[in-house]
Amino acid sequence: MTLIANILVGIVALFHIYFLVLEIFLWDKPTGRKTFGLTPEFAAASKSLAANQGLYNGFLAAGLIWGLISGEGGASVKIFFLVCVIIAGIYGSLSVSKKIFFVQALPAIIALVLVILF
């Protein structure tokens, strides 16, 4: 079961790398605008804010990867960063879109439960 927990942590990390790419590199491109439902004008005006947000997503991914490569001693690192992802996902679902809970927080909650149990 530890392997399944680590796979889920890895998936959460990959999601956050994807979010980083969307927010830093694709925000004002057709893919980013479509993903977030943005007008070209709003995407251009908010590009630097999105890049900053993408950087934070990169830090979350880096922390999760750090926990994964730390072996047995990485459990507390994984737990810390999964909790950070969950808090960010809950906040995003309350302030931006309910969809964020299912895309960001729920996978992290499942991974956290498995990391704690195994």
N, C-alpha and C positions, 0 to 999 in steps of 0.2 A: 504493500500500500504506500510505502514511502516513495516508491518510483512514481506512482500515480499522482501523489501530492506534488512531487517535483515537476512532473510534466505540466500540471495545472499552473504551478508558479511560473514555469517557462512560458506558457501560453499567455498569462497575464503580462509578463515582461514583453513578449512579442506584440501584444496589443498596444502597449505604451510606446514601443519603438515605432509602430505604425502611426500612433497619434502624433508623435514627434515629427515624423515625415510629413504628415498632413498639415500640421500647424506651422512648421518652419519653412518647408519647401513648396507645398502645394496649396496653401491657403487661398491665394488669389488666382490660382489656375482652375480650369474647368472641374477637375476632380475634387479639389478642396471646396470650391463654391457649391458644387452639387451635394457633396457630403454634408455640409453645414447649412445649406439653403441660403447662401449669401448672394447679394447683388454684387456686380463687379465694383461698384462704388464703395460699398461697405467693406468688401474684402480688401480693397486698396487702402482704405482709411484705417483699418484695424490690423493690418499686416504685422506691425511691430508688436502689438499686444499678443497676437496669436503666436508669434515666434517665441515670446517670453513664456507663454503657456506651454508650448512644445518643449522648451528646454526643461521645464519642471517635469513633464512626462518622461523625458529622457533620464532625469535623475531617479525617478521611480523605477524605471526599467533597469538602470545601472545597479540600484540597491538590490533589486530582486535577483539579478544575475550574480551579484556579489554573494548573496545568501546561498545561491545554488552551487557556486564553485567553492564555497567554504566547507563543504561536506557536513559532517555531523554537527560541527560547531556553528553552522550557518542558520540553524533553526530560529534563533532569536532575531537575526537580521531579516530573515524572510517574514517573520511575524510582524516586526516593526514596519517594514515597507508595505506589506499587505494591508495592515491597519491604515497606513497613510493613503493607500489607493481607495480603500473602503470609505474613509472620511471624505476624500475628494469626490468620489462617485456619489455619495449621499448628498453632499453640498451641491454638486452639479445638477442632480435630479430635482432638488428643491428650488434651485435658482435659475436653471436654464431649461431643462427638458427631462421629463420622467424617463425617457429612453436611456439616459446616461446611467441610471441605476442598473439597468439590465446589461448594458454594454461594459460598464466599468466596475461597479460595486459588486454585483452578484457573482461574477467569476472569481473575484478576489475573496469574497466571503466563503465560497465553496473551497477554494484553495487553502484559505486560513483554517477552516475546520479540519481539513485533511492534514495540514502541517501540524496542528496541535494534537490531533488524535494519533498520528503516526510519526 
